[in-house]
Amino acid sequence: MVSICKSVIVAFFWVLAVSAAPDLSKRQTCATLYGQCGGTVLQVGMDLHSKKKNVQTSSAVTTTASSTTTAKTTSTTTIKTTTTTKSTTTTKSTTTTKSTTTTVATSATTSKSTTTTSPTTSKSTTTTTTTTASASVTASPSACANCLYVGRVDLSNPASPQFAWSGSGIIASVSGSTIAVKLVSSNTAIYFQPVIDGVAQARVLSPLVQAEVIVATGLSAGTHRLELYRDNEASDSLTTFLGFTQGTVLTVPAAKTRNIEIVGDSISAGYGDLGVEYHPGWVANPACHYSVDNSSWYQTYGAISARAANAQLSTIAHSGWGIYRGYGGDTTSLMPLIYNYTLGPWSSTTWTFKPQVDIVLINLGTNDWSTGDPGVPYETAYLAFLKTIRSFYPNAYFFLTIGPMLGASDLAVADTRLSNVAGNWTAQTGDKKIATFDFGTQNLGSNGEIPSGCDWHPNLAEHQTMAGILSAKLTTYLGCKGTGEVRDHAGVPPKAICHFFKKSKFYRTQNTMGSVWKSIFIAFAGCVSVSAVYIGKSTPPACANCLYVGRVDISNSSSPQFAWSGSGIIASVLGSTIAVKLVSSNSPIYFQPVINGVAQARVLSPVGQSEVVIATGLSAGPHHLELYRDNEASDSLSTFLGFTKGKVISVSAARTRKIEIIGDSISAGYGDLGVEYHPGWVADPACHYSVENSSWYQTYGAISARAANAQLSTVAHSGWGIIRGYGGQTTWTMPSIYNYTLGPWSTATWKFKPQVDLVLINLGTNDWSTGDPGIPYETAYLAFLKTVRSFYPKAYFFLTIGPLLGASDLAIANSRLGNVVGNWTASTGDKKIATFDFGTQNLGSSGEIPTGCDWHPSLAEHQTMAAILTAKLKTYLGAMAYLKILIINPNSTESMTNRIKSQTCFQNHPSIQFHFFTGPTSKNEFLSSPEAIEGSVDSVLSAAACFKKLESTLSQYDGFLIACYSDHPLIEMIRETTTANWCVQDPKTRKIRPPPCVGIMQASLLQALGFGAKKIGIVTTAKRWESLLYAGMRAAGLSDGFIASGNSWTGVKSTGLGVLELESRNKSEVMAMIEESAVQMKLGGADAICLGCAGMVGLKESVQKVVGNEVTVVDSIDAGVEIITGL
């Protein structure tokens, strides 16, 4: 029998799910797009006496739309508990708890609460430690005799230096085209930030085992200065460095003469700064929680400021810890208790405090305020801590600061207490080398429309704002910034003028390459399904099941090409490592990978052909991969030659909403990652364009498209305009190049399929570079609109401009755009057009607020623009319509529901709200679900109790997933009821068909078939389930030819465990019994093994390791979510 393709499986399963529902061919497509979702909606009630909000989790049904509660724990030698709280000044606060371990594996527990106090966020951690040794920063151990160590590094064993604090690492002079090191991470994989010759590279991951970590490949011959910084928190894992495996280390590099130490909490460590979390109505939606993937020390305010000051930074920061008390009032989570330690929570060995530092900045107090003003004891504890630090650094200047997570009222109190500390310190000691300031309160907009990082923490834009404040303080104390590093990208050749590119690139062409459009018809198992894909409607041999986005030339199907920013591929990929083969024609190009809805570190495609590793250390999958070209069309032509690691399994669903943006450097992301100050309106230091400091993914357009759940195609070229380009260049006009598939690289024209819903044009900034372009600008604009309308007859037009024009030019530009709109409507009768502007970017009163490079919008400005555009999109496209799916655990064990809820499969669908229901408990046994479902009787009892509780609410949901591995009677009960209700509704207003109801058993079997299984087996709990589940396999349509068997079993192998024993018994015993059954299944010929109990959720990876990759292990919850969201 031929393997069944996913589209056929979904179509077949839909018939099963809706039973006899009529008109099955007309159901709306429901997008299964990936993003971050939360967990539990909290019911908020006001306590009028305390003026605080009481938060309770709903007892039965909870939703992931606005906040998340997840739990994941492990038993270890060393335990940490980390908690984060964020509240806003006027509405709500959010509490997030991260619970991890320090010797076996990282674990996380997340919860939310709200208060009416000001924003306070942090994490708390309790640890026990072992003993190691300390060392000087400049020692040269045998692991690397000529390395310079930065931060706190334990060199007691010179063959294996260890470090844990964020920002600690090595600096070395290395020769060779490839650089690689050997690293060990003790408890969880850790990211490292390499900087080569002053240019930050894509982060690299140190896995949980000893491994060679490739830092860079394709380098030029000669000596390179490598800086390799640990980019994650001390609490995550202990790092051991075992030397270089590739590349020759030469002489010890010179150390920086300026040294700064920052003592802080999660803010200074970079908690969640790479994440994006919106808070509409002050509720996180979707919520984003801490992970090593979304957190970066290198992009914190401290690291940015240190680079600007050409200083070496040592960061001692631990989430959740404070001066007098940690998060939630924990009196053991105190930075003074751990400050002296070389390896933070991993050892009580003390640091040598060499070399001396020039400045110590302390940003502690956010966690102290998590339960309100800590009062005078905070000041007393602070003074004692200062005494300790002064004993180590007798000559350093002290900066006492706080923010930006406190609300205005708390911040005012905190500022007063810090002033008291500084005043009392000087009065008691005569020491005047101390000052205080604050970082203000982060800007979240008027109603939470401006995003933060994860769990309300500062995002990249906020960190850059903080860096601006701190850099000014450092300049005041340290003097001029010196001639060392300039921001993040020293040594990058500058461009002379902000909008110019080398003109020769504009006219460089290759052989004409027309775009080929195809409709793909794939026949499997005697049926035909149409594969619908977006922009680039083809499946070339380079990747038969890839979805192409943006303008992609597939005239040569074995080597698709693309150039415009944001073009790329989307694919569903199996495998722990994903890698692709790319070619960059003229210069290196960065790509932005997004895996399962989470943006990863950018990866670099060097000049020439190379394998580009997208991600390592992933679970077996499948994973939803989005890979976007992150740099401009003019830089290089990209060629995609397919996947070298990872198996692409099916064509991903396309987003139904489509937007096209036509623009210039602003829309392309020119210099948005850079930081440029303008004291007295002069760029100092100047920051110029490079591929390193520019990112399309973080532009206003990309952010807004994600918010609107729309696919974006960007056609943007720096320096170009409507009638003239920068400096009056009349050949640099977007209308002359707009039709081209590959921009400046080919004259082959694009086919303009599929149609888009909205076209936004942001052109005019370059037209105004030599003054008002006048009436000819309006005339040229009208002609261009005529061209665009010929390609997109139904699209809505947004004409906009900004934010680089000054107020007077912006007023004239708005007037001209108004004329264009008026004349267009008058001459064509077309009213699907509107105009607005992005204002003028905020540079402060005297240039103190930084921009991106060459005065271009920074990340913060792009987010402001995105807020404006998102509001416009909602007005035209409408608010996103969420599908509501109810996940039903029919037994009454709440902890099992929580385990199900914690799975990442619920975090990949921004257009879907997952709600969770646990079987009810009642004094009436007929209205109460059993604690565990151990057979047919329990199934019937649980179905009756759950149905009675749910019957009146079924109409609220768009789908149901029954999380009990059986042919559970509740499935048919819900199908029967929802179908009957649907039939009596008004055909004009009812949904196209009744909501589907899916059982995890049937879903797992169908997913196994979809992966090409020839023999399927089920690992279950008690012996009685063997016959019941075998009958279920036959009822699902499987013949004995598809059912694996052994000496004493057919199709199903029991572990002998009870359902509740999956949680109550020793974990190692449980895993041994499950793994033994899985091995027996493999010996019986099974090439797919389904984990046959909802309580086995999360065990897939462990079982997969035992049976090997030749056997597919199916997690029934994951399978159920994939099937139900696909329906």
Secondary structure, DSSP 8 states (H G I E B T S, - for coil): -----HHHHHHHHHHHHHTT-S-GGG---------------EEEEEETTTTEEEEEE-SS-EESSS---EE-----SSEEEEEEEEE-SSS-EEEEEEEEESSS----EE-----SS------------B------TT---TT-TT-EEESSEE-SSTTS-EE-STT-EEEEEEEEEEEEEEEEESSS-EEEEEEETTEE---EEE-SS-EEEEEE-S--SSEEEEEEEE-S-TTT--EEEEEEEEEEE-S-----SEEEEEEESHHHHTTTTT--B--GGGS-SS-----STT--GGGSHHHHHHHHTTEEEEEEE-TT-BSS--GGG-TT-BHHHHTTBTTGGGB--B----S--SEEEEE--TTGGGGS---HHHHHHHHHHHHHHHHH-TT-EEEEEE-SSS-HHHHHHHHHHHHHHHHHHHHHH----EEEEE-------SSS-S-BSGGG---HHHHHHHHHHHHHHHHHHH-S--SS--TTBTT----SSTT---HHHHH---S--------EEEEETTEEEEE--SSS----TT-TT-EEESSEE-SSTTS-EE-STT-EEEEEEEEEEEEEEEEESSS-EEEEEEETTEE---EEE-BEEEEEEEE-S--S--EEEEEEE-S-TTT--EEEEEEEEEEEEE-----SEEEEEEESHHHHTTTTT--B--GGGS-SS-----STT--GGGSHHHHHHHHTTEEEEEEE-TT-BSS--GGG-TT-BGGGTTTBTTGGG---B----S--SEEEEE--TTGGGGS---HHHHHHHHHHHHHHHHH-TT-EEEEE--SSS-HHHHHHHHHHHHHHHHHHHHHH----EEE---------SSS-S-BSGGG---HHHHHHHHHHHHHHHHHHH-S---EEEEEEE-SS-HHHHHHHHTSGGGGS-TTEEEEEEE----SSGGG---SS--SHHHHHHHHHHHHHHHGGGGGG-SEEEE-SSS--HHHHHHHHHHHHHHHTS-TTTS-SS---EEEHHHHHHHHHHHTT-SSEEEEESSTTHHHHHHHHHHHTT--GGGB-B-SS-BSEEE----TTHHHHS-HHHHHHHHHHHHHHHHHTT-SEEEE-SGGGTT-HHHHHHHH-TTSEEEEHHHHHHHHHHH-
